[in-house]
Every structure is written in C-alpha cells, then in structure tokens.
Amino acid sequence: MSLLAVIPAYRASKTIISVIERALHFVDAVVVVDDACPEHSAEVVTAAFVSDPRVHVVRLPENRGVGGATKAGFAAALEAGAEIVVKLDSDDQMDASFIPYMVNLLRDHPYLSLVKGNRFGSSALLATMPIVRLVGNSGLSFLVKIASGYWNLIDPTNGYIAVRSEALRDLDLKRLADRYFFEIDLLCALGIRRAPIAELEMDPIYSGENSSLSIAKTLVSFPGPLFRRTVRRLFTQYVIADINVATLYAALGIPLFAIGAIFGLYQWHESHVTDLPRTSGTVVLALLFFIIGFQLMLQAVAYDVSEASRTLKVRISRGTLEKRSRNERQALVLDENSSLARN
C-alpha cells in the first residue's frame, strides 16, 4: 500500500462515508481516526465498510484535536509502509479529485517533501470571504512566513496535504502541536530543514458551514507559538548550522536598534518630565542608532528571503478536472525555482 489517506473524524457521522468513498477512487487504503467522536464515527465507518479491507479505523480514547488525530493516522500509515500519505478532512470540503495531482507532483519532483492545497487562488472564494477573515488570514500568513521560512507561502492553515513518508520519518511527530496549530507546526518543522514544498491551487467545497477556526481565537493563541518557532528557526539556521552575513547583520542590528529605541524613549520621557528640550546632538544620536540598527535588520531579513526555499506554485482549474480523464491529468507548473532542486 504505497498511497494512504488519513482522515481525522470528529462529529463527522453524516459526511465521513462519502469522504471515504471518494478517497478510495484514488488511494490504496484509508485510515480513519476516530478522535473520541461523540457521534461514534468509528462505528459508522466499520458498519459501512465491514467487508472492505482497504478501510482501517483507529480509535483514540480521548479527544486530541485535529493535530493529535492526524499524528495518530500518520503513525498508522507509516507502520503500514505507505510511500505517500494524504491527509483529508472529514467534513467533505476537500475535493478528492485533486489527490492524483498532488501525488504526481511528489513523484515527478523527487526533491519535494510535501504538497499542500491553496484555497486563495480562487477569485470566487476571495469575493465571498468577509474582509475580516481576509485580513486575518493575510496577517497569519505573514507570521507563518517568518516562522517557517517559506516566504512565498499563501495558505498556511490549509489541511489538505500530501507528504512523503521519508519526510514524516525525519520529523519527531510527537513534538508537533495538537489542535489547529498542527498544519502550521508541520510547515515550521519542514521549514527549519529548508525542505522544498509545493502549493496546489484548488477550490474548496463549501455548503454553508461556519469555520470552526475563529480568527479572533487564532490571533490570540497563534502569535506566541509562532514567535518561539521563529526564534528556533533563526537560531538553528543562522547560529547552529551556519554563520553568515545575515548573522552579522542581526548581531549588530538588533542591539543598535534596541539602544536607539530605548535611549530615544528615555530622553523623550526626561524632556517631558523636566519640560526641558533635548539637544539636537542627543536627538541625532538616538536616531542614528535607531536607523542604522533598523537598516541592518532589514538587510538580514532580505538575505533570509533571498536564501529561502521557494514554494512551487501549481494551478489547475475545476473545469480541467472535469474534462480530462484520470490518465491524462497533468498540472500546469507556474513557478519553479531552480533552488528547489539544489536544496
């Protein structure tokens, strides 16, 4: 069984059967992980596929969230000897017809470790998405770019992924986050290794469901873990693994920026308290430290962006899916950087 699909199931008794049936058209086997589902999804699946050896059920004794359930499914897939593992959600919002494209990308491009979906290539979706969610996703994407090092990543929270078993074995799955931060944490874990990945543009399937991932909750709970992973990535890549010009830029820029900011604020506070203006030399000195430090940090960021592994961008329309036969499906590669193969 070289190709397996992992489907975390929670409150999915109404949709899980159709998701499995569609997935089985494209994969060798399916691993359904019942994440202590109150609707007993495991029993529903077992009853529907009792005579189908391709469907396997893993039951978790307690709810671990989508990340914990996915990790359990990955472990089962690796134990079964999977070459490539595809992760699908159980809410029937992911089109299984894209599985062959994702798998072919991994097989045609041996340097790729992971292929993920990108919902934001759809102009129809962007037109219907509330402005608050668009802004929230943009802000989150920027934070994930910094934390993961994938600077041209677009849709970091998309859980539709296909990943090589070798990439999963190289990771410590137990250390990856549970709950909704899992997809981002997986990208950060791959990013710290500069593993090349691809994004496949695809239209999601919506039926009026409300997203269970709150933008407000995300903006409160995600920045802390993202900051820690940013520090870990930068320290690993620019101190432990290598010391280069970006290391020197940051080593000089951060202290100078901090000195300029602290010194300037202190002088402003003293001027406000004593009602005595600061001398022009004092103001210039604070600005000098601040500006030089800022410029050096900017150079460090520019170096990090230039050296980052570019994400392979792939686009395919739903119309193409409907017109082409399964044997004729091919993806149009929009942007492939030669550094992918080098990395």
BAVEX-748987 format. One record per atom (N, C-alpha, C): x, y, z; residue in three letters. Coordinates in steps of 0.2 Angstrom, whole numbers, plus 2048, in hexadecimal, padded with zeros to 3 digits. Example, Ala and Ser with C-alpha at 12.3 -4.5 7.8 and 13.67 -1.06 7.14 Angstrom:
<sites>
8427E4827ALA/83E7EA827ALA/8427F0827ALA/8407F5823SER/8447FB824SER/840800827SER/
</sites>
This chain:
<sites>
8047FA800MET/800800800MET/804806800MET/8068097FASER/80B80E7FASER/8078157FBSER/8018167FALEU/7FD81C7FBLEU/7F781B7FFLEU/7F881E805LEU/7F281E80ALEU/7EF82580CLEU/7E982580DALA/7E682B80FALA/7E482B817ALA/7E683081AVAL/7E4831821VAL/7DE836822VAL/7D9834826ILE/7D3838827ILE/7D283882EILE/7D383E831PRO/7D183F838PRO/7CA840838PRO/7C683D83DALA/7BF83D83DALA/7BC83F844ALA/7B9845844TYR/7B684784ATYR/7AF84B848TYR/7AA84884BARG/7A384B849ARG/7A284A841ARG/7A484583FALA/7A4844837ALA/79F83E835ALA/79B83C839SER/797836837SER/793837831SER/79183D82FLYS/78D83E829LYS/79183F823LYS/797840823THR/79B84181DTHR/7A183C81CTHR/7A3839821ILE/7A9835821ILE/7A882F81CILE/7A282C81BILE/7A2827816ILE/7A382980FILE/7A082F80DSER/7A1832806SER/7A9834805SER/7AC83680AVAL/7B383880AVAL/7B7832809VAL/7B682D80CILE/7BA82780BILE/7B9824804ILE/7B2823802GLU/7B18217FCGLU/7B58247F6GLU/7B582B7F6ARG/7B882F7F1ARG/7C082E7F2ARG/7C282D7F8ALA/7CA82C7F9ALA/7CC8267F6ALA/7C88217F7LEU/7CA81A7F4LEU/7CA8197EDLEU/7C881E7E9HIS/7C981E7E2HIS/7D08207E0HIS/7D48237E5PHE/7DA8257E3PHE/7E08237E8PHE/7DE81F7EDVAL/7E481D7F2VAL/7E38157F3VAL/7E88127F5ASP/7E880B7F7ASP/7E48097FDASP/7E580E802ALA/7E180C808ALA/7E081380CALA/7DB812810VAL/7D9818814VAL/7DA81681CVAL/7DC81B820VAL/7DD81A827VAL/7D882082AVAL/7D381E82DVAL/7CE822830VAL/7D0822838VAL/7D182883AVAL/7D3829842VAL/7CD82C845VAL/7CA828849ASP/7C482A84DASP/7C782E853ASP/7C6835853ASP/7C9839858ASP/7C483A85EASP/7C3834861ALA/7BE834867ALA/7B7837864ALA/7B583685FCYS/7AF83985BCYS/7A983885FCYS/7A583D861PRO/79F83C865PRO/79A838861PRO/79A83985AGLU/796836855GLU/79882F853GLU/79D82C856HIS/79F825855HIS/7A182484EHIS/7A582884BSER/7A7827844SER/7AA821843SER/7AE81E847ALA/7B1818846ALA/7AC812845ALA/7A7812849GLU/7A280D848GLU/79E80E841GLU/79D81483FVAL/79A815839VAL/79E813833VAL/7A5814833VAL/7A981282EVAL/7AA80A82EVAL/7AA807834THR/7AB800834THR/7A57FC831THR/79F7FF833ALA/7997FC830ALA/7997FC829ALA/79B802826ALA/79A80381FALA/79F80081BALA/7A57FF81EPHE/7AB7FC81APHE/7AD7F581DPHE/7A97F1820VAL/7AB7EB824VAL/7AE7E681FVAL/7AD7E6819SER/7B07E1815SER/7B57E4810SER/7B77EA811ASP/7BC7EE80DASP/7C37EE811ASP/7C87EA80FPRO/7CE7EA813PRO/7D27F0812PRO/7D07F580EARG/7D47FB80CARG/7D2800811ARG/7CD7FF815VAL/7CB80481AVAL/7CD802821VAL/7D1806825HIS/7D480482BHIS/7D180A830HIS/7D0808836VAL/7CD80D83BVAL/7D280D841VAL/7D4813843VAL/7D8814849VAL/7D381884EVAL/7D3815854ARG/7CE818859ARG/7D381B85FARG/7D2822860LEU/7D6825865LEU/7D182586CLEU/7D4824871PRO/7D0824877PRO/7CE82B87APRO/7D1830878GLU/7CF83787AGLU/7D183B874GLU/7CD841874ASN/7CD84686EASN/7D484986EASN/7D8849869ARG/7DF84C868ARG/7DF852863ARG/7D9853860GLY/7D985885BGLY/7DB856855GLY/7DB85A850VAL/7DC858849VAL/7E4856848VAL/7E885A84CGLY/7EF85884BGLY/7F185184FGLY/7EE850854GLY/7EF84A858GLY/7EC844854GLY/7E6845851ALA/7E483F84DALA/7E883E847ALA/7EA843843THR/7EE84383DTHR/7F483F83FTHR/7F8841844LYS/7FE83E846LYS/7FD836847LYS/7F783484AALA/7F682D84BALA/7F582A845ALA/7F182D840GLY/7F082A839GLY/7F782A836GLY/7FB82F836PHE/80282E833PHE/806828836PHE/80682783CALA/80982283FALA/80781B83CALA/80081B83CALA/7FD814839ALA/7FF813832ALA/7FF81982EALA/801818827ALA/808816826ALA/80D81982ALEU/81481782ALEU/81581082BLEU/81180E830GLU/812807833GLU/80F80282DGLU/80B805829ALA/808800823ALA/80D80181DALA/81280581EGLY/817805818GLY/81580A813GLY/81180F814ALA/80F81480FALA/81581880CALA/815819806GLU/81A81D802GLU/818824803GLU/812826802ILE/80F82C802ILE/80882C806ILE/80883180AVAL/80283280EVAL/7FE83880DVAL/7F783780BVAL/7F383D80AVAL/7EF83E810VAL/7EE844812LYS/7EA846818LYS/7E384A815LYS/7DE847817LEU/7D784A815LEU/7D384C81BLEU/7CF85181BASP/7CA852820ASP/7C484E81FASP/7C184D825SER/7BB849824SER/7B484D823SER/7B5853822ASP/7AF857821ASP/7AD85881AASP/7B0854815ASP/7AE85480EASP/7AF85B80BASP/7B485F80DGLN/7B586580AGLN/7BC865806GLN/7BF85F805MET/7C585E801MET/7C38597FBMET/7C585C7F5ASP/7C38587EFASP/7C88527EEASP/7C684C7EFALA/7CB8467EEALA/7CE8467E7ALA/7CB8497E2SER/7CD8497DBSER/7D484C7DBSER/7D68507DFPHE/7DD8537DFPHE/7E384E7E1PHE/7E18497E4ILE/7E68447E7ILE/7EB8427E2ILE/7E98407DCPRO/7EE83E7D7PRO/7F38437D5PRO/7F08497D5TYR/7F584F7D3TYR/7FA8507D9TYR/7F88507DFMET/7FC8507E4MET/80284B7E5MET/7FF8457E4VAL/80483F7E4VAL/80983F7DEVAL/8068417D8ASN/80A8427D2ASN/8108477D3ASN/80E84C7D6LEU/8138527D7LEU/81984F7DCLEU/81784B7E1LEU/81C8487E5LEU/8218437E1LEU/81D83F7DDARG/82183A7D9ARG/82583D7D3ARG/8228427D0ASP/8268457CBASP/82C84A7CDASP/82B84C7D3HIS/8308517D6HIS/83384E7DCHIS/8388497DCPRO/83A8467E2PRO/83D84A7E7PRO/83F8507E6TYR/8418557EBTYR/83C8587F0TYR/8368577EELEU/83085A7F2LEU/82F8557F7LEU/82D8587FDSER/82C854803SER/824854804SER/821859802LEU/81A85A804LEU/81685E7FFLEU/81085C7FDVAL/80C8607F9VAL/8058627FDVAL/8038687FDLYS/7FE86B801LYS/7F986F7FCLYS/7F386F7FFGLY/7EE8737FBGLY/7EE87A7FCGLY/7EC87E7F7ASN/7EC8857F8ASN/7E58887F5ASN/7E188A7FAARG/7DA88C7F9ARG/7D98937F6ARG/7DF8977F7PHE/7DE89E7F5PHE/7E08A07EEPHE/7E189B7EAGLY/7E289C7E3GLY/7DB89D7DFGLY/7D589B7E3SER/7CF89C7E0SER/7CC8A37E1SER/7CB8A77DCSER/7C88AD7DCSER/7C18AD7DFSER/7BD8A87DDALA/7B68A77E0ALA/7B68A77E7ALA/7BB8A37EALEU/7BB8A27F1LEU/7BD8A97F5LEU/7C28AC7F2LEU/7C48B27F5LEU/7BF8B87F5LEU/7BA8B77EFALA/7B58BC7EFALA/7B08BB7F4ALA/7AF8B57F6THR/7A98B37FBTHR/7AC8B3802THR/7B38B3803MET/7B58B380AMET/7B58BA80EMET/7B38BA814PRO/7B28C1817PRO/7B98C4818PRO/7B98CB818ILE/7BF8CE818ILE/7C38CD81FILE/7C08CC824VAL/7C38CA82AVAL/7C78C482AVAL/7C48BF827ARG/7C88B8826ARG/7CD8B9821ARG/7CC8BD81CLEU/7D28BE817LEU/7D88C181ALEU/7D68C781EVAL/7DC8CA822VAL/7DF8C5827VAL/7DB8C282AGLY/7DE8BD82FGLY/7E28B882CGLY/7E08B5826ASN/7E48B0823ASN/7EA8B3820ASN/7EA8B981ESER/7F08BC81BSER/7F58BE821SER/7F38C0827GLY/7F78C182DGLY/7FA8BA82FGLY/7F68B582FLEU/7F98AF832LEU/7FE8AC82DLEU/7FC8AD826SER/8018AA821SER/8088AE822SER/8088B4823PHE/80E8B8824PHE/8128B582APHE/80F8B482FLEU/8128B1835LEU/8158AA834LEU/8118A6830VAL/81389F82EVAL/8198A082AVAL/8198A5825LYS/81F8A5821LYS/8268A6825LYS/8258AB82AILE/82B8AC82EILE/82D8A6832ILE/8288A3835ALA/82A89D839ALA/82C897835ALA/82A89682FSER/82B89082CSER/831891827SER/832897824GLY/83789881FGLY/834897818GLY/82E895817TYR/82B895811TYR/82889C80FTYR/82C8A080CTRP/82A8A780CTRP/8248A8806TRP/8238A4802ASN/81E8A47FDASN/81889F7FEASN/81889D804LEU/812899806LEU/80C89D806LEU/80689A804ILE/80089E804ILE/7FB89C808ILE/7F9895809ASP/7F489380DASP/7F688E812ASP/7F9891818PRO/7FD88C81CPRO/7F8888821PRO/7F288A821THR/7ED885826THR/7EA880822THR/7EB88081BASN/7E887B817ASN/7EA874819ASN/7E586F81BGLY/7E786981EGLY/7E7863819GLY/7E6865812TYR/7E686080DTYR/7ED85F80ATYR/7F085A80CILE/7F785980BILE/7F9852809ILE/7FE851805ALA/80184B803ALA/80984B805ALA/80B847809VAL/81284780BVAL/81584080AVAL/81C841809ARG/82083B808ARG/82183780FARG/82183180FSER/82282D816SER/82982F818SER/82E830814GLU/835832816GLU/83583881AGLU/83183D818ALA/83184381BALA/82E842822ALA/82883E823LEU/82583D829LEU/82A83982ELEU/82E83582BARG/83283182FARG/838835832ARG/83A83A82EASP/83F83F830ASP/83D844836ASP/836844837LEU/83484983CLEU/832845842LEU/832849848ASP/83084684EASP/82884884FASP/82484384CLEU/81D84584CLEU/81A846853LEU/81D843858LYS/81A84485FLYS/81B84C861LYS/82084F85EARG/821856860ARG/81D85B85DARG/81A859857LEU/81685D853LEU/80F85F857LEU/80D865856ALA/80786785AALA/801863859ALA/7FC86385EASP/7F586085DASP/7F186685BASP/7EB86485AARG/7E5869858ARG/7E786D852ARG/7E4873851TYR/7E587684ATYR/7EB879848TYR/7F087984DPHE/7F787C84BPHE/7FB876848PHE/7F8870847PHE/7FC86B845PHE/7FF86C83DPHE/7FB86E839GLU/7FD86F832GLU/802874832GLU/80287A836ILE/80787F836ILE/80E87C839ILE/80D87883EASP/813875841ASP/81687183DASP/81386D839LEU/816868834LEU/81A86C82FLEU/81787282CLEU/81B876828LEU/82187982BLEU/82187B831CYS/82787E835CYS/82C878836CYS/82A872837ALA/82E86D838ALA/83286B832ALA/82E86B82CLEU/83286A825LEU/836870823LEU/833876825GLY/83787C823GLY/83E87D826GLY/83E87B82DILE/84587B830ILE/84A87782DILE/848872829ARG/84C86D825ARG/84D87081EARG/84987581CARG/849878815ARG/847873810ARG/84286F812ALA/83F86A80EALA/83A86D809ALA/83C86C802PRO/83786F7FDPRO/83086C7FDPRO/82B8717FCILE/82486E7FCILE/8218727F6ILE/81B8707F5ALA/8178727EFALA/8108747F2ALA/80D8797EFGLU/80687B7F0GLU/80287A7EAGLU/7FC8767EALEU/7F88757E5LEU/7F18797E5LEU/7F087E7E1GLU/7EA8827E1GLU/7E487D7E0GLU/7DF87E7E4MET/7D987A7E4MET/7D387D7E7MET/7CD87C7E4ASP/7C787F7E7ASP/7C487A7EDASP/7C387D7F3PRO/7C08797F8PRO/7B98787F7PRO/7B68737FAILE/7AF8727F9ILE/7AB8747FFILE/7A78797FFTYR/7A487C805TYR/79C87B804TYR/799879809SER/792878809SER/78E87D80FSER/791882810GLY/78E887815GLY/79188681CGLY/79688181DGLU/798880824GLU/79C886826GLU/79C88782DASN/7A088C830ASN/7A7889832ASN/7AC88D831SER/7B388A832SER/7B388983ASER/7B688483CSER/7B7883843SER/7BE886845SER/7C1889841LEU/7C888C843LEU/7C6894843LEU/7C5897849SER/7C489E84ASER/7CA8A2849SER/7C98A7845ILE/7CE8AC844ILE/7D08AF84AILE/7CC8B184EALA/7CD8B5855ALA/7D28B0859ALA/7CF8AA85ALYS/7D38A585ELYS/7DA8A385BLYS/7DA8A3854THR/7E18A2851THR/7E68A8852THR/7E38AE852LEU/7E88B4853LEU/7EA8B485ALEU/7E68B185EVAL/7E88B1865VAL/7ED8AB867VAL/7EC8A6865SER/7EF8A0867SER/7F589E862SER/7F58A085CPHE/7FB89E857PHE/8018A2858PHE/8018A9859PRO/8078AD859PRO/80D8AA85EPRO/80B8A8864GLY/8108A5869GLY/8148A0866GLY/81089A864PRO/814894861PRO/81889685BPRO/81589B857LEU/81889D851LEU/81F8A0852LEU/81F8A5857PHE/8258A8859PHE/82A8A385CPHE/82889E860ARG/82D899862ARG/83089685CARG/82C894857ARG/82F890852ARG/83389484DARG/83189B84DTHR/8368A0849THR/83C8A084CTHR/83D8A1853VAL/8438A1856VAL/84789B855VAL/844895856ARG/84788E855ARG/84A88E84EARG/846890849ARG/84888F842ARG/84E893841ARG/84E89A843LEU/85389E841LEU/85A89C845LEU/85989A84BPHE/85F89884FPHE/86289284CPHE/85D88D84ATHR/860887847THR/863888840THR/86088C83CGLN/86388D835GLN/869892835GLN/869897839TYR/86E89C839TYR/87389C83FTYR/872898843VAL/877897849VAL/87A890849VAL/87688B849ILE/87888484AILE/87A881844ILE/87688283EALA/87887E838ALA/87D883834ALA/87D889835ASP/88188D830ASP/881894833ASP/887898833ILE/88889F834ILE/88A8A282EILE/8858A782CASN/8878AB826ASN/8858B2826ASN/8858B6821VAL/8848BD821VAL/87D8BF825VAL/8788BB824ALA/8728BC827ALA/8738BC82FALA/8778B7831THR/8788B7838THR/87B8BD83BTHR/8808C0837LEU/8848C6839LEU/87F8CC839LEU/87B8CC834TYR/8768D2833TYR/8728D2839TYR/86F8CC83BALA/86A8CB841ALA/86E8CD848ALA/8748CA848ALA/8788CB84EALA/87A8D2850ALA/87B8D684ALEU/87C8DD84BLEU/8768E184BLEU/8718DF847GLY/86B8E3846GLY/8668E384CGLY/8658DE84FILE/8608DD855ILE/8638E185BILE/8698E185DPRO/86B8E5862PRO/86B8EC861PRO/86D8EE85BLEU/86D8F5859LEU/8668F8859LEU/8618F4856PHE/85A8F6856PHE/8578F785DPHE/8598F2861ALA/8568F2868ALA/8598F886CALA/8608F986BILE/8638FF86EILE/86090686CILE/85F906866GLY/85C90D863GLY/85590E865GLY/851908865ALA/84A909868ALA/84990A86FALA/84D907873ILE/84D90887AILE/85090F87CILE/856911879PHE/85991787BPHE/85491D879PHE/85191C873GLY/84C921870GLY/846922875GLY/84391C877LEU/83E91D87BLEU/83F920882LEU/84591E884TYR/84792188BTYR/84892888BTYR/84B92B885GLN/84C932885GLN/846935884GLN/841932880TRP/83B93587FTRP/837936886TRP/83793188AHIS/834931890HIS/837936895HIS/83E936895GLU/84193C899GLU/83F943897GLU/83F944890SER/83D94A88ESER/83694C890SER/831947890HIS/82B948891HIS/82A94A899HIS/82E94689DVAL/82D9478A4VAL/83094E8A7VAL/83694F8A4THR/83A9558A6THR/83895B8A2THR/83495A89DASP/832960898ASP/838963895ASP/83D960894LEU/843962891LEU/84595F88BLEU/845962885PRO/84695F87FPRO/84D95C87EPRO/84E95687BARG/85495387AARG/858956875ARG/85F956875THR/863959870THR/862955869THR/864959864SER/86495685DSER/86995085DSER/86E950860GLY/87394B860GLY/870944864GLY/86C945869THR/86993F86CTHR/86493C868THR/860940864VAL/85B93E860VAL/85E93A85AVAL/86393D857VAL/86793A851VAL/86A933853VAL/86D933859LEU/87092D85CLEU/86B92785CLEU/86592985FALA/860924860ALA/85E921859ALA/85D926854LEU/85A92484ELEU/86092084ALEU/86692284BLEU/86B91F848LEU/86C917849LEU/86B916850PHE/86B90F852PHE/86590B850PHE/85F90F850PHE/85990C84EPHE/85990A846PHE/85B90F842ILE/85B90E83BILE/860909839ILE/86690983BILE/86B904839ILE/8698FD83BILE/8668FC841GLY/8648F6844GLY/85E8F383FGLY/85A8F883EPHE/8548F583APHE/8568F3833PHE/85B8F7830GLN/85D8F5829GLN/8618EF829GLN/8658ED82ELEU/8688E782FLEU/8648E1830LEU/85F8E2834MET/8598DD834MET/8568DC82EMET/8548E182ALEU/8518E0824LEU/8558DC81FLEU/85C8DD81FGLN/8608DA81BGLN/8608D281DGLN/8608D1823ALA/8608CA825ALA/8598C6823ALA/8548CA823VAL/84E8C7821VAL/84E8C6819VAL/8518CB815ALA/8518CA80EALA/8568C480CALA/85B8C3810TYR/85F8BD80FTYR/85B8B7810TYR/8578B7816ASP/8538B1817ASP/84E8AF812ASP/84B8B480FVAL/8468B380AVAL/84A8B1803VAL/8508B4802SER/8538B27FCSER/8568AA7FCSER/8578A8802GLU/85A8A1803GLU/85589C804GLU/84F89E805ALA/849899807ALA/848895801ALA/84588F803SER/84388A7FESER/83C88D7FBSER/83C88E7F5ARG/8368907F2ARG/83188B7F1ARG/82A88D7F3THR/8258887F2THR/8238877EBTHR/8238817E8LEU/8208807E2LEU/8198817E1LEU/8178857DCLYS/8108877DBLYS/80D8847D6LYS/8078807D7VAL/80487C7D2VAL/7FD87E7D1VAL/7FA87F7CBARG/7F38817CBARG/7F087C7C6ARG/7EA87A7C8ILE/7E58767C3ILE/7DE8787C5ILE/7DA8797C0SER/7D387B7C1SER/7CF8757C2SER/7C98767C5ARG/7C48717C5ARG/7C186E7BFARG/7C18737BAGLY/7BF8717B3GLY/7C486C7B0GLY/7CA86D7B1THR/7CF8687AFTHR/7CE8617B2THR/7CC8617B8LEU/7CB85B7BCLEU/7C58577B8LEU/7C085B7B6GLU/7BA8587B4GLU/7BB8557ACGLU/7C08597A9LYS/7C18577A2LYS/7C68527A0LYS/7CB8527A4ARG/7D084D7A3ARG/7CF8467A7ARG/7D18417A4SER/7D083A7A7SER/7D58397ACSER/7D58347B0ARG/7D98337B5ARG/7E08327B3ARG/7E182F7ADASN/7E882D7ABASN/7EB8337A7ASN/7E78387A5GLU/7EA83E7A2GLU/7EB8447A6GLU/7E98447ADARG/7EA8497B1ARG/7F184C7B2ARG/7F28527B1GLN/7F98557B1GLN/7F885C7B5GLN/7FD85E7B9ALA/7FC8647BCALA/8018697B8ALA/7FF8707B8LEU/8028757B5LEU/8078787BALEU/80D8787BAVAL/81287A7BFVAL/8138827BDVAL/8118867C1LEU/81288D7C0LEU/8188907C2LEU/81B88E7C7ASP/8218917CAASP/82688C7CDASP/82B88A7CAGLU/8308857CDGLU/8378887CDGLU/8398897D3ASN/84088C7D4ASN/8458877D4ASN/84B8887D1SER/8508837D0SER/8538817D7SER/8528867DCSER/8558847E2SER/85187E7E6SER/84B87D7E3LEU/8488777E6LEU/84C8717E5LEU/84E86F7DFALA/8528697DEALA/85986A7E2ALA/85C8707E2ARG/8628707E5ARG/86286F7EDARG/85C8717F0ASN/85B8707F7ASN/8598697F8ASN/
</sites>
